[in-house]
Amino acid sequence: MRARPVYDAHSPFHFVQNCTTPTLILHGQTDPVVPIAQAYEFYHALKVLGIESEMVVYPREGHSIEERAHQIDFQNRVLAWYAKYLK
């Protein structure tokens, strides 16, 4: 099987029309594993579908969040998201 069909079949974007859950996307700007363009594409698709969504991009960060201030922000955002949607 060619790479593009495999990618498309497993891409979250391929299934975005099935999403109904509020979604928080936290992404490193320089992520070499998941290109930032994919995060923007997914976020935009969620917004077009009317799904409650938020996206935060951490500058200078890759696939994991390393800077202490970003780690704190990351955790605070996750906790706030849980408090809002997991009542």
PyMOL Python script that loads the backbone (N, CA, C, O; Angstrom):
from pymol import cmd

cmd.read_pdbstr("""\
ATOM      1  N   MET A   1       0.846  -1.180   0.000  1.00  0.00           N
ATOM      2  CA  MET A   1       0.000   0.000   0.000  1.00  0.00           C
ATOM      3  C   MET A   1       0.891   1.243   0.000  1.00  0.00           C
ATOM      4  O   MET A   1       1.914   1.277   0.683  1.00  0.00           O
ATOM      5  N   ARG A   2       0.512   2.227  -0.741  1.00  0.00           N
ATOM      6  CA  ARG A   2       1.299   3.461  -0.825  1.00  0.00           C
ATOM      7  C   ARG A   2       1.162   4.261   0.463  1.00  0.00           C
ATOM      8  O   ARG A   2       0.189   4.106   1.200  1.00  0.00           O
ATOM      9  N   ALA A   3       2.128   5.102   0.722  1.00  0.00           N
ATOM     10  CA  ALA A   3       2.183   5.847   1.985  1.00  0.00           C
ATOM     11  C   ALA A   3       0.997   6.785   2.167  1.00  0.00           C
ATOM     12  O   ALA A   3       0.444   6.846   3.266  1.00  0.00           O
ATOM     13  N   ARG A   4       0.584   7.515   1.141  1.00  0.00           N
ATOM     14  CA  ARG A   4      -0.499   8.484   1.296  1.00  0.00           C
ATOM     15  C   ARG A   4      -1.820   7.818   1.695  1.00  0.00           C
ATOM     16  O   ARG A   4      -2.477   8.313   2.611  1.00  0.00           O
ATOM     17  N   PRO A   5      -2.239   6.725   1.058  1.00  0.00           N
ATOM     18  CA  PRO A   5      -3.487   6.079   1.504  1.00  0.00           C
ATOM     19  C   PRO A   5      -3.413   5.585   2.951  1.00  0.00           C
ATOM     20  O   PRO A   5      -4.401   5.656   3.683  1.00  0.00           O
ATOM     21  N   VAL A   6      -2.255   5.090   3.358  1.00  0.00           N
ATOM     22  CA  VAL A   6      -2.091   4.633   4.746  1.00  0.00           C
ATOM     23  C   VAL A   6      -2.210   5.821   5.694  1.00  0.00           C
ATOM     24  O   VAL A   6      -2.897   5.748   6.713  1.00  0.00           O
ATOM     25  N   TYR A   7      -1.536   6.916   5.348  1.00  0.00           N
ATOM     26  CA  TYR A   7      -1.616   8.133   6.164  1.00  0.00           C
ATOM     27  C   TYR A   7      -3.063   8.609   6.263  1.00  0.00           C
ATOM     28  O   TYR A   7      -3.560   8.868   7.359  1.00  0.00           O
ATOM     29  N   ASP A   8      -3.728   8.722   5.138  1.00  0.00           N
ATOM     30  CA  ASP A   8      -5.109   9.207   5.124  1.00  0.00           C
ATOM     31  C   ASP A   8      -6.035   8.321   5.939  1.00  0.00           C
ATOM     32  O   ASP A   8      -6.916   8.820   6.639  1.00  0.00           O
ATOM     33  N   ALA A   9      -5.845   7.023   5.856  1.00  0.00           N
ATOM     34  CA  ALA A   9      -6.712   6.089   6.573  1.00  0.00           C
ATOM     35  C   ALA A   9      -6.558   6.185   8.085  1.00  0.00           C
ATOM     36  O   ALA A   9      -7.474   5.824   8.824  1.00  0.00           O
ATOM     37  N   HIS A  10      -5.409   6.669   8.553  1.00  0.00           N
ATOM     38  CA  HIS A  10      -5.145   6.737   9.993  1.00  0.00           C
ATOM     39  C   HIS A  10      -5.069   8.158  10.539  1.00  0.00           C
ATOM     40  O   HIS A  10      -4.885   8.348  11.741  1.00  0.00           O
ATOM     41  N   SER A  11      -5.206   9.135   9.690  1.00  0.00           N
ATOM     42  CA  SER A  11      -5.103  10.523  10.110  1.00  0.00           C
ATOM     43  C   SER A  11      -6.342  10.939  10.909  1.00  0.00           C
ATOM     44  O   SER A  11      -7.465  10.637  10.505  1.00  0.00           O
ATOM     45  N   PRO A  12      -6.148  11.633  12.046  1.00  0.00           N
ATOM     46  CA  PRO A  12      -7.298  12.142  12.790  1.00  0.00           C
ATOM     47  C   PRO A  12      -8.172  13.056  11.931  1.00  0.00           C
ATOM     48  O   PRO A  12      -9.387  13.117  12.118  1.00  0.00           O
ATOM     49  N   PHE A  13      -7.555  13.755  11.000  1.00  0.00           N
ATOM     50  CA  PHE A  13      -8.313  14.647  10.144  1.00  0.00           C
ATOM     51  C   PHE A  13      -9.345  13.875   9.316  1.00  0.00           C
ATOM     52  O   PHE A  13     -10.421  14.391   9.013  1.00  0.00           O
ATOM     53  N   HIS A  14      -9.009  12.647   8.960  1.00  0.00           N
ATOM     54  CA  HIS A  14      -9.915  11.800   8.177  1.00  0.00           C
ATOM     55  C   HIS A  14     -11.217  11.522   8.942  1.00  0.00           C
ATOM     56  O   HIS A  14     -12.264  11.303   8.333  1.00  0.00           O
ATOM     57  N   PHE A  15     -11.144  11.533  10.263  1.00  0.00           N
ATOM     58  CA  PHE A  15     -12.292  11.200  11.103  1.00  0.00           C
ATOM     59  C   PHE A  15     -12.898  12.400  11.824  1.00  0.00           C
ATOM     60  O   PHE A  15     -13.770  12.229  12.676  1.00  0.00           O
ATOM     61  N   VAL A  16     -12.452  13.605  11.498  1.00  0.00           N
ATOM     62  CA  VAL A  16     -12.881  14.789  12.240  1.00  0.00           C
ATOM     63  C   VAL A  16     -14.396  14.978  12.202  1.00  0.00           C
ATOM     64  O   VAL A  16     -14.969  15.524  13.145  1.00  0.00           O
ATOM     65  N   GLN A  17     -15.040  14.543  11.150  1.00  0.00           N
ATOM     66  CA  GLN A  17     -16.494  14.707  11.051  1.00  0.00           C
ATOM     67  C   GLN A  17     -17.227  13.917  12.137  1.00  0.00           C
ATOM     68  O   GLN A  17     -18.403  14.175  12.391  1.00  0.00           O
ATOM     69  N   ASN A  18     -16.554  12.959  12.781  1.00  0.00           N
ATOM     70  CA  ASN A  18     -17.171  12.176  13.854  1.00  0.00           C
ATOM     71  C   ASN A  18     -16.984  12.810  15.230  1.00  0.00           C
ATOM     72  O   ASN A  18     -17.546  12.325  16.213  1.00  0.00           O
ATOM     73  N   CYS A  19     -16.219  13.865  15.312  1.00  0.00           N
ATOM     74  CA  CYS A  19     -15.917  14.483  16.605  1.00  0.00           C
ATOM     75  C   CYS A  19     -17.108  15.262  17.139  1.00  0.00           C
ATOM     76  O   CYS A  19     -17.792  15.969  16.399  1.00  0.00           O
ATOM     77  N   THR A  20     -17.343  15.119  18.432  1.00  0.00           N
ATOM     78  CA  THR A  20     -18.369  15.902  19.121  1.00  0.00           C
ATOM     79  C   THR A  20     -17.854  16.445  20.456  1.00  0.00           C
ATOM     80  O   THR A  20     -18.487  17.316  21.053  1.00  0.00           O
ATOM     81  N   THR A  21     -16.743  15.952  20.916  1.00  0.00           N
ATOM     82  CA  THR A  21     -16.201  16.292  22.220  1.00  0.00           C
ATOM     83  C   THR A  21     -15.388  17.579  22.173  1.00  0.00           C
ATOM     84  O   THR A  21     -14.597  17.765  21.249  1.00  0.00           O
ATOM     85  N   PRO A  22     -15.561  18.472  23.143  1.00  0.00           N
ATOM     86  CA  PRO A  22     -14.690  19.645  23.220  1.00  0.00           C
ATOM     87  C   PRO A  22     -13.225  19.199  23.219  1.00  0.00           C
ATOM     88  O   PRO A  22     -12.867  18.227  23.885  1.00  0.00           O
ATOM     89  N   THR A  23     -12.389  19.907  22.477  1.00  0.00           N
ATOM     90  CA  THR A  23     -11.028  19.449  22.235  1.00  0.00           C
ATOM     91  C   THR A  23     -10.014  20.543  22.538  1.00  0.00           C
ATOM     92  O   THR A  23     -10.138  21.677  22.074  1.00  0.00           O
ATOM     93  N   LEU A  24      -9.016  20.180  23.321  1.00  0.00           N
ATOM     94  CA  LEU A  24      -7.904  21.065  23.647  1.00  0.00           C
ATOM     95  C   LEU A  24      -6.661  20.539  22.933  1.00  0.00           C
ATOM     96  O   LEU A  24      -6.242  19.405  23.165  1.00  0.00           O
ATOM     97  N   ILE A  25      -6.077  21.355  22.073  1.00  0.00           N
ATOM     98  CA  ILE A  25      -4.872  20.981  21.341  1.00  0.00           C
ATOM     99  C   ILE A  25      -3.717  21.800  21.889  1.00  0.00           C
ATOM    100  O   ILE A  25      -3.731  23.030  21.824  1.00  0.00           O
ATOM    101  N   LEU A  26      -2.715  21.115  22.429  1.00  0.00           N
ATOM    102  CA  LEU A  26      -1.515  21.751  22.963  1.00  0.00           C
ATOM    103  C   LEU A  26      -0.349  21.229  22.136  1.00  0.00           C
ATOM    104  O   LEU A  26      -0.104  20.023  22.104  1.00  0.00           O
ATOM    105  N   HIS A  27       0.372  22.127  21.466  1.00  0.00           N
ATOM    106  CA  HIS A  27       1.322  21.684  20.448  1.00  0.00           C
ATOM    107  C   HIS A  27       2.613  22.477  20.499  1.00  0.00           C
ATOM    108  O   HIS A  27       2.599  23.693  20.689  1.00  0.00           O
ATOM    109  N   GLY A  28       3.719  21.791  20.330  1.00  0.00           N
ATOM    110  CA  GLY A  28       5.018  22.448  20.214  1.00  0.00           C
ATOM    111  C   GLY A  28       5.209  23.008  18.814  1.00  0.00           C
ATOM    112  O   GLY A  28       4.916  22.334  17.826  1.00  0.00           O
ATOM    113  N   GLN A  29       5.692  24.223  18.727  1.00  0.00           N
ATOM    114  CA  GLN A  29       5.853  24.904  17.443  1.00  0.00           C
ATOM    115  C   GLN A  29       6.821  24.186  16.512  1.00  0.00           C
ATOM    116  O   GLN A  29       6.636  24.199  15.295  1.00  0.00           O
ATOM    117  N   THR A  30       7.844  23.564  17.070  1.00  0.00           N
ATOM    118  CA  THR A  30       8.870  22.924  16.243  1.00  0.00           C
ATOM    119  C   THR A  30       8.812  21.401  16.312  1.00  0.00           C
ATOM    120  O   THR A  30       9.830  20.735  16.123  1.00  0.00           O
ATOM    121  N   ASP A  31       7.645  20.851  16.577  1.00  0.00           N
ATOM    122  CA  ASP A  31       7.467  19.395  16.696  1.00  0.00           C
ATOM    123  C   ASP A  31       7.906  18.700  15.403  1.00  0.00           C
ATOM    124  O   ASP A  31       7.325  18.947  14.346  1.00  0.00           O
ATOM    125  N   PRO A  32       8.933  17.826  15.475  1.00  0.00           N
ATOM    126  CA  PRO A  32       9.376  17.128  14.272  1.00  0.00           C
ATOM    127  C   PRO A  32       8.557  15.869  13.989  1.00  0.00           C
ATOM    128  O   PRO A  32       8.669  15.294  12.907  1.00  0.00           O
ATOM    129  N   VAL A  33       7.743  15.437  14.940  1.00  0.00           N
ATOM    130  CA  VAL A  33       6.959  14.209  14.793  1.00  0.00           C
ATOM    131  C   VAL A  33       5.591  14.505  14.187  1.00  0.00           C
ATOM    132  O   VAL A  33       5.161  13.840  13.245  1.00  0.00           O
ATOM    133  N   VAL A  34       4.921  15.500  14.733  1.00  0.00           N
ATOM    134  CA  VAL A  34       3.613  15.923  14.224  1.00  0.00           C
ATOM    135  C   VAL A  34       3.755  17.370  13.769  1.00  0.00           C
ATOM    136  O   VAL A  34       3.806  18.277  14.599  1.00  0.00           O
ATOM    137  N   PRO A  35       3.818  17.592  12.473  1.00  0.00           N
ATOM    138  CA  PRO A  35       3.995  18.968  11.974  1.00  0.00           C
ATOM    139  C   PRO A  35       2.874  19.897  12.448  1.00  0.00           C
ATOM    140  O   PRO A  35       1.705  19.513  12.490  1.00  0.00           O
ATOM    141  N   ILE A  36       3.250  21.103  12.795  1.00  0.00           N
ATOM    142  CA  ILE A  36       2.288  22.082  13.319  1.00  0.00           C
ATOM    143  C   ILE A  36       1.150  22.329  12.342  1.00  0.00           C
ATOM    144  O   ILE A  36       0.033  22.635  12.760  1.00  0.00           O
ATOM    145  N   ALA A  37       1.415  22.203  11.060  1.00  0.00           N
ATOM    146  CA  ALA A  37       0.359  22.411  10.065  1.00  0.00           C
ATOM    147  C   ALA A  37      -0.792  21.429  10.266  1.00  0.00           C
ATOM    148  O   ALA A  37      -1.949  21.778  10.032  1.00  0.00           O
ATOM    149  N   GLN A  38      -0.486  20.206  10.695  1.00  0.00           N
ATOM    150  CA  GLN A  38      -1.545  19.222  10.946  1.00  0.00           C
ATOM    151  C   GLN A  38      -2.414  19.645  12.126  1.00  0.00           C
ATOM    152  O   GLN A  38      -3.630  19.454  12.105  1.00  0.00           O
ATOM    153  N   ALA A  39      -1.797  20.214  13.146  1.00  0.00           N
ATOM    154  CA  ALA A  39      -2.562  20.677  14.304  1.00  0.00           C
ATOM    155  C   ALA A  39      -3.486  21.823  13.908  1.00  0.00           C
ATOM    156  O   ALA A  39      -4.651  21.851  14.302  1.00  0.00           O
ATOM    157  N   TYR A  40      -2.966  22.763  13.131  1.00  0.00           N
ATOM    158  CA  TYR A  40      -3.807  23.873  12.666  1.00  0.00           C
ATOM    159  C   TYR A  40      -4.951  23.372  11.790  1.00  0.00           C
ATOM    160  O   TYR A  40      -6.082  23.846  11.905  1.00  0.00           O
ATOM    161  N   GLU A  41      -4.656  22.423  10.924  1.00  0.00           N
ATOM    162  CA  GLU A  41      -5.677  21.870  10.041  1.00  0.00           C
ATOM    163  C   GLU A  41      -6.797  21.201  10.851  1.00  0.00           C
ATOM    164  O   GLU A  41      -7.979  21.402  10.573  1.00  0.00           O
ATOM    165  N   PHE A  42      -6.411  20.410  11.846  1.00  0.00           N
ATOM    166  CA  PHE A  42      -7.388  19.723  12.686  1.00  0.00           C
ATOM    167  C   PHE A  42      -8.214  20.727  13.491  1.00  0.00           C
ATOM    168  O   PHE A  42      -9.437  20.614  13.575  1.00  0.00           O
ATOM    169  N   TYR A  43      -7.537  21.697  14.073  1.00  0.00           N
ATOM    170  CA  TYR A  43      -8.221  22.732  14.851  1.00  0.00           C
ATOM    171  C   TYR A  43      -9.231  23.488  13.982  1.00  0.00           C
ATOM    172  O   TYR A  43     -10.374  23.699  14.387  1.00  0.00           O
ATOM    173  N   HIS A  44      -8.804  23.884  12.804  1.00  0.00           N
ATOM    174  CA  HIS A  44      -9.702  24.608  11.906  1.00  0.00           C
ATOM    175  C   HIS A  44     -10.920  23.747  11.554  1.00  0.00           C
ATOM    176  O   HIS A  44     -12.044  24.250  11.534  1.00  0.00           O
ATOM    177  N   ALA A  45     -10.712  22.484  11.282  1.00  0.00           N
ATOM    178  CA  ALA A  45     -11.822  21.585  10.946  1.00  0.00           C
ATOM    179  C   ALA A  45     -12.797  21.475  12.116  1.00  0.00           C
ATOM    180  O   ALA A  45     -14.010  21.479  11.908  1.00  0.00           O
ATOM    181  N   LEU A  46     -12.285  21.378  13.339  1.00  0.00           N
ATOM    182  CA  LEU A  46     -13.157  21.319  14.511  1.00  0.00           C
ATOM    183  C   LEU A  46     -14.000  22.588  14.625  1.00  0.00           C
ATOM    184  O   LEU A  46     -15.197  22.523  14.902  1.00  0.00           O
ATOM    185  N   LYS A  47     -13.371  23.734  14.412  1.00  0.00           N
ATOM    186  CA  LYS A  47     -14.091  25.003  14.499  1.00  0.00           C
ATOM    187  C   LYS A  47     -15.179  25.092  13.427  1.00  0.00           C
ATOM    188  O   LYS A  47     -16.291  25.542  13.704  1.00  0.00           O
ATOM    189  N   VAL A  48     -14.858  24.664  12.207  1.00  0.00           N
ATOM    190  CA  VAL A  48     -15.849  24.683  11.113  1.00  0.00           C
ATOM    191  C   VAL A  48     -17.045  23.806  11.471  1.00  0.00           C
ATOM    192  O   VAL A  48     -18.183  24.126  11.125  1.00  0.00           O
ATOM    193  N   LEU A  49     -16.784  22.701  12.163  1.00  0.00           N
ATOM    194  CA  LEU A  49     -17.858  21.799  12.569  1.00  0.00           C
ATOM    195  C   LEU A  49     -18.609  22.291  13.810  1.00  0.00           C
ATOM    196  O   LEU A  49     -19.596  21.684  14.226  1.00  0.00           O
ATOM    197  N   GLY A  50     -18.138  23.385  14.392  1.00  0.00           N
ATOM    198  CA  GLY A  50     -18.807  23.940  15.572  1.00  0.00           C
ATOM    199  C   GLY A  50     -18.445  23.247  16.871  1.00  0.00           C
ATOM    200  O   GLY A  50     -19.160  23.375  17.865  1.00  0.00           O
ATOM    201  N   ILE A  51     -17.337  22.512  16.873  1.00  0.00           N
ATOM    202  CA  ILE A  51     -16.888  21.823  18.088  1.00  0.00           C
ATOM    203  C   ILE A  51     -16.109  22.809  18.954  1.00  0.00           C
ATOM    204  O   ILE A  51     -15.201  23.487  18.473  1.00  0.00           O
ATOM    205  N   GLU A  52     -16.467  22.882  20.213  1.00  0.00           N
ATOM    206  CA  GLU A  52     -15.741  23.731  21.167  1.00  0.00           C
ATOM    207  C   GLU A  52     -14.280  23.295  21.165  1.00  0.00           C
ATOM    208  O   GLU A  52     -13.971  22.151  21.499  1.00  0.00           O
ATOM    209  N   SER A  53     -13.393  24.193  20.795  1.00  0.00           N
ATOM    210  CA  SER A  53     -11.980  23.838  20.655  1.00  0.00           C
ATOM    211  C   SER A  53     -11.093  25.009  21.048  1.00  0.00           C
ATOM    212  O   SER A  53     -11.458  26.178  20.924  1.00  0.00           O
ATOM    213  N   GLU A  54      -9.916  24.642  21.526  1.00  0.00           N
ATOM    214  CA  GLU A  54      -8.893  25.635  21.836  1.00  0.00           C
ATOM    215  C   GLU A  54      -7.556  25.057  21.399  1.00  0.00           C
ATOM    216  O   GLU A  54      -7.303  23.862  21.558  1.00  0.00           O
ATOM    217  N   MET A  55      -6.704  25.912  20.849  1.00  0.00           N
ATOM    218  CA  MET A  55      -5.369  25.466  20.454  1.00  0.00           C
ATOM    219  C   MET A  55      -4.332  26.421  21.014  1.00  0.00           C
ATOM    220  O   MET A  55      -4.456  27.641  20.908  1.00  0.00           O
ATOM    221  N   VAL A  56      -3.304  25.833  21.615  1.00  0.00           N
ATOM    222  CA  VAL A  56      -2.195  26.606  22.163  1.00  0.00           C
ATOM    223  C   VAL A  56      -0.919  26.064  21.530  1.00  0.00           C
ATOM    224  O   VAL A  56      -0.688  24.855  21.507  1.00  0.00           O
ATOM    225  N   VAL A  57      -0.098  26.969  21.021  1.00  0.00           N
ATOM    226  CA  VAL A  57       1.178  26.594  20.431  1.00  0.00           C
ATOM    227  C   VAL A  57       2.289  27.119  21.324  1.00  0.00           C
ATOM    228  O   VAL A  57       2.341  28.305  21.650  1.00  0.00           O
ATOM    229  N   TYR A  58       3.178  26.208  21.715  1.00  0.00           N
ATOM    230  CA  TYR A  58       4.298  26.584  22.573  1.00  0.00           C
ATOM    231  C   TYR A  58       5.542  26.826  21.720  1.00  0.00           C
ATOM    232  O   TYR A  58       6.046  25.902  21.081  1.00  0.00           O
ATOM    233  N   PRO A  59       6.041  28.073  21.707  1.00  0.00           N
ATOM    234  CA  PRO A  59       7.234  28.379  20.916  1.00  0.00           C
ATOM    235  C   PRO A  59       8.454  27.620  21.439  1.00  0.00           C
ATOM    236  O   PRO A  59       8.567  27.342  22.633  1.00  0.00           O
ATOM    237  N   ARG A  60       9.343  27.300  20.540  1.00  0.00           N
ATOM    238  CA  ARG A  60      10.617  26.634  20.860  1.00  0.00           C
ATOM    239  C   ARG A  60      10.439  25.197  21.348  1.00  0.00           C
ATOM    240  O   ARG A  60      11.425  24.563  21.724  1.00  0.00           O
ATOM    241  N   GLU A  61       9.237  24.673  21.353  1.00  0.00           N
ATOM    242  CA  GLU A  61       9.000  23.323  21.864  1.00  0.00           C
ATOM    243  C   GLU A  61       8.827  22.329  20.717  1.00  0.00           C
ATOM    244  O   GLU A  61       8.302  22.659  19.654  1.00  0.00           O
ATOM    245  N   GLY A  62       9.284  21.106  20.967  1.00  0.00           N
ATOM    246  CA  GLY A  62       9.141  20.029  20.007  1.00  0.00           C
ATOM    247  C   GLY A  62       7.945  19.151  20.348  1.00  0.00           C
ATOM    248  O   GLY A  62       6.865  19.649  20.667  1.00  0.00           O
ATOM    249  N   HIS A  63       8.150  17.833  20.276  1.00  0.00           N
ATOM    250  CA  HIS A  63       7.060  16.895  20.530  1.00  0.00           C
ATOM    251  C   HIS A  63       6.734  16.806  22.023  1.00  0.00           C
ATOM    252  O   HIS A  63       5.613  16.457  22.391  1.00  0.00           O
ATOM    253  N   SER A  64       7.690  17.113  22.866  1.00  0.00           N
ATOM    254  CA  SER A  64       7.424  17.184  24.305  1.00  0.00           C
ATOM    255  C   SER A  64       7.707  18.608  24.767  1.00  0.00           C
ATOM    256  O   SER A  64       8.496  19.336  24.166  1.00  0.00           O
ATOM    257  N   ILE A  65       7.045  18.976  25.841  1.00  0.00           N
ATOM    258  CA  ILE A  65       7.173  20.333  26.377  1.00  0.00           C
ATOM    259  C   ILE A  65       8.278  20.320  27.422  1.00  0.00           C
ATOM    260  O   ILE A  65       8.169  19.630  28.435  1.00  0.00           O
ATOM    261  N   GLU A  66       9.345  21.082  27.180  1.00  0.00           N
ATOM    262  CA  GLU A  66      10.536  21.040  28.026  1.00  0.00           C
ATOM    263  C   GLU A  66      10.710  22.267  28.922  1.00  0.00           C
ATOM    264  O   GLU A  66      11.180  22.140  30.053  1.00  0.00           O
ATOM    265  N   GLU A  67      10.344  23.432  28.440  1.00  0.00           N
ATOM    266  CA  GLU A  67      10.558  24.650  29.236  1.00  0.00           C
ATOM    267  C   GLU A  67       9.599  24.663  30.423  1.00  0.00           C
ATOM    268  O   GLU A  67       8.405  24.394  30.289  1.00  0.00           O
ATOM    269  N   ARG A  68      10.151  24.982  31.574  1.00  0.00           N
ATOM    270  CA  ARG A  68       9.383  24.928  32.831  1.00  0.00           C
ATOM    271  C   ARG A  68       8.120  25.790  32.776  1.00  0.00           C
ATOM    272  O   ARG A  68       7.052  25.337  33.188  1.00  0.00           O
ATOM    273  N   ALA A  69       8.223  27.000  32.285  1.00  0.00           N
ATOM    274  CA  ALA A  69       7.046  27.882  32.221  1.00  0.00           C
ATOM    275  C   ALA A  69       5.972  27.289  31.311  1.00  0.00           C
ATOM    276  O   ALA A  69       4.778  27.409  31.588  1.00  0.00           O
ATOM    277  N   HIS A  70       6.398  26.655  30.236  1.00  0.00           N
ATOM    278  CA  HIS A  70       5.439  26.018  29.326  1.00  0.00           C
ATOM    279  C   HIS A  70       4.813  24.791  29.980  1.00  0.00           C
ATOM    280  O   HIS A  70       3.625  24.533  29.791  1.00  0.00           O
ATOM    281  N   GLN A  71       5.590  24.037  30.741  1.00  0.00           N
ATOM    282  CA  GLN A  71       5.052  22.874  31.447  1.00  0.00           C
ATOM    283  C   GLN A  71       3.971  23.299  32.437  1.00  0.00           C
ATOM    284  O   GLN A  71       2.928  22.653  32.544  1.00  0.00           O
ATOM    285  N   ILE A  72       4.225  24.379  33.152  1.00  0.00           N
ATOM    286  CA  ILE A  72       3.245  24.880  34.118  1.00  0.00           C
ATOM    287  C   ILE A  72       1.986  25.343  33.395  1.00  0.00           C
ATOM    288  O   ILE A  72       0.873  25.026  33.815  1.00  0.00           O
ATOM    289  N   ASP A  73       2.160  26.089  32.312  1.00  0.00           N
ATOM    290  CA  ASP A  73       1.014  26.547  31.531  1.00  0.00           C
ATOM    291  C   ASP A  73       0.223  25.358  30.986  1.00  0.00           C
ATOM    292  O   ASP A  73      -1.006  25.343  31.045  1.00  0.00           O
ATOM    293  N   PHE A  74       0.929  24.376  30.461  1.00  0.00           N
ATOM    294  CA  PHE A  74       0.314  23.165  29.923  1.00  0.00           C
ATOM    295  C   PHE A  74      -0.572  22.500  30.983  1.00  0.00           C
ATOM    296  O   PHE A  74      -1.742  22.205  30.736  1.00  0.00           O
ATOM    297  N   GLN A  75       0.002  22.273  32.153  1.00  0.00           N
ATOM    298  CA  GLN A  75      -0.743  21.611  33.236  1.00  0.00           C
ATOM    299  C   GLN A  75      -1.945  22.438  33.683  1.00  0.00           C
ATOM    300  O   GLN A  75      -3.023  21.891  33.916  1.00  0.00           O
ATOM    301  N   ASN A  76      -1.769  23.739  33.802  1.00  0.00           N
ATOM    302  CA  ASN A  76      -2.879  24.602  34.203  1.00  0.00           C
ATOM    303  C   ASN A  76      -4.009  24.577  33.178  1.00  0.00           C
ATOM    304  O   ASN A  76      -5.184  24.573  33.547  1.00  0.00           O
ATOM    305  N   ARG A  77      -3.660  24.560  31.904  1.00  0.00           N
ATOM    306  CA  ARG A  77      -4.685  24.510  30.853  1.00  0.00           C
ATOM    307  C   ARG A  77      -5.430  23.183  30.879  1.00  0.00           C
ATOM    308  O   ARG A  77      -6.651  23.155  30.724  1.00  0.00           O
ATOM    309  N   VAL A  78      -4.714  22.091  31.071  1.00  0.00           N
ATOM    310  CA  VAL A  78      -5.360  20.780  31.134  1.00  0.00           C
ATOM    311  C   VAL A  78      -6.297  20.719  32.344  1.00  0.00           C
ATOM    312  O   VAL A  78      -7.435  20.266  32.225  1.00  0.00           O
ATOM    313  N   LEU A  79      -5.830  21.167  33.484  1.00  0.00           N
ATOM    314  CA  LEU A  79      -6.673  21.155  34.687  1.00  0.00           C
ATOM    315  C   LEU A  79      -7.910  22.031  34.522  1.00  0.00           C
ATOM    316  O   LEU A  79      -9.002  21.643  34.937  1.00  0.00           O
ATOM    317  N   ALA A  80      -7.751  23.199  33.926  1.00  0.00           N
ATOM    318  CA  ALA A  80      -8.890  24.094  33.695  1.00  0.00           C
ATOM    319  C   ALA A  80      -9.878  23.469  32.711  1.00  0.00           C
ATOM    320  O   ALA A  80     -11.092  23.589  32.876  1.00  0.00           O
ATOM    321  N   TRP A  81      -9.347  22.801  31.686  1.00  0.00           N
ATOM    322  CA  TRP A  81     -10.208  22.138  30.683  1.00  0.00           C
ATOM    323  C   TRP A  81     -11.005  21.024  31.360  1.00  0.00           C
ATOM    324  O   TRP A  81     -12.208  20.892  31.138  1.00  0.00           O
ATOM    325  N   TYR A  82     -10.327  20.227  32.184  1.00  0.00           N
ATOM    326  CA  TYR A  82     -11.020  19.166  32.917  1.00  0.00           C
ATOM    327  C   TYR A  82     -12.091  19.743  33.831  1.00  0.00           C
ATOM    328  O   TYR A  82     -13.214  19.241  33.876  1.00  0.00           O
ATOM    329  N   ALA A  83     -11.743  20.793  34.555  1.00  0.00           N
ATOM    330  CA  ALA A  83     -12.720  21.404  35.469  1.00  0.00           C
ATOM    331  C   ALA A  83     -13.941  21.902  34.718  1.00  0.00           C
ATOM    332  O   ALA A  83     -15.058  21.827  35.231  1.00  0.00           O
ATOM    333  N   LYS A  84     -13.742  22.407  33.513  1.00  0.00           N
ATOM    334  CA  LYS A  84     -14.859  22.943  32.722  1.00  0.00           C
ATOM    335  C   LYS A  84     -15.713  21.842  32.110  1.00  0.00           C
ATOM    336  O   LYS A  84     -16.939  21.950  32.099  1.00  0.00           O
ATOM    337  N   TYR A  85     -15.083  20.776  31.596  1.00  0.00           N
ATOM    338  CA  TYR A  85     -15.823  19.790  30.813  1.00  0.00           C
ATOM    339  C   TYR A  85     -16.049  18.439  31.491  1.00  0.00           C
ATOM    340  O   TYR A  85     -16.821  17.624  30.985  1.00  0.00           O
ATOM    341  N   LEU A  86     -15.404  18.189  32.604  1.00  0.00           N
ATOM    342  CA  LEU A  86     -15.584  16.900  33.274  1.00  0.00           C
ATOM    343  C   LEU A  86     -16.268  17.061  34.618  1.00  0.00           C
ATOM    344  O   LEU A  86     -15.846  16.483  35.620  1.00  0.00           O
ATOM    345  N   LYS A  87     -17.304  17.835  34.626  1.00  0.00           N
ATOM    346  CA  LYS A  87     -18.049  18.064  35.875  1.00  0.00           C
ATOM    347  C   LYS A  87     -18.968  16.923  36.166  1.00  0.00           C
ATOM    348  O   LYS A  87     -19.674  16.941  37.174  1.00  0.00           O
TER     349      LYS A  87
END
""", "prot")
cmd.dss("prot")
cmd.show_as("cartoon", "prot")
cmd.util.cbc("prot")
cmd.orient("prot")
